[in-house]
Amino acid sequence: MNIKKAAEMFDLSVDTLRYYERVGVIPPVHRNKSGYREYSTNDLNWIYLAKNLRNAGLSVESLIEFANLAQLRGKQDVEESQKQILFDQLEELDQKITEIQEVRELLLYKIETYDEHIAKFKTGELSTEKVEKLWERNKL
């Protein structure tokens, strides 16, 4: 598969694919006699993995380290190092999910109580000096 089709397949730009290869986010892609990249299934897997890990927050540097380790396979024992990179990212992602869930719960609470709070402000029952402490609402 050529670079244009690979870019379209993953909704990336051709420049992004070239960049990923140049800096080592993905291993070098085989080139044909004319010098054009020919993406194999393995290359496409790397692009898919890189795109998704980037979307999940993995740094370019970590992706480069992961790809570099893959290229050392057979020469060095790299599996545990690669697995650790993935595990660390999973922990970070789980933490972000927890934070996002907390924000979601706060938004739901604000939406559910919005009309009630506005009504209380209008009647004077609530004021800027007399409001709930949002950060303590889950401690009750």
VENLIN-V128573 format. One record per pair of residues at least 4 apart in sequence whose C-alpha atoms are under 6 Angstrom apart, sorted by the first residue. I is the first residue (numbers start at 1). J is the second residue. D is the distance in whole Angstrom. If there is no record, write none. Layout:
i:I j:J d:D
i:I j:J d:D
This chain:
i:1 j:38 d:5
i:1 j:39 d:5
i:2 j:38 d:5
i:3 j:7 d:6
i:5 j:9 d:6
i:7 j:11 d:6
i:7 j:12 d:5
i:7 j:13 d:5
i:7 j:14 d:6
i:18 j:22 d:6
i:20 j:24 d:6
i:20 j:25 d:5
i:20 j:26 d:6
i:21 j:25 d:6
i:21 j:26 d:5
i:21 j:28 d:6
i:24 j:64 d:5
i:25 j:63 d:5
i:25 j:64 d:4
i:25 j:67 d:6
i:26 j:46 d:6
i:26 j:67 d:6
i:30 j:37 d:6
i:30 j:38 d:6
i:31 j:35 d:5
i:31 j:36 d:5
i:31 j:37 d:4
i:31 j:38 d:6
i:32 j:36 d:6
i:39 j:43 d:5
i:46 j:50 d:6
i:49 j:53 d:6
i:50 j:54 d:6
i:53 j:58 d:5
i:54 j:58 d:5
i:64 j:68 d:6
i:66 j:82 d:6
i:69 j:78 d:6
i:72 j:76 d:6
i:84 j:88 d:6
i:108 j:112 d:6
i:110 j:114 d:6
i:120 j:125 d:5
i:120 j:126 d:5
i:121 j:125 d:6
i:121 j:126 d:5
i:121 j:127 d:6
i:126 j:130 d:6
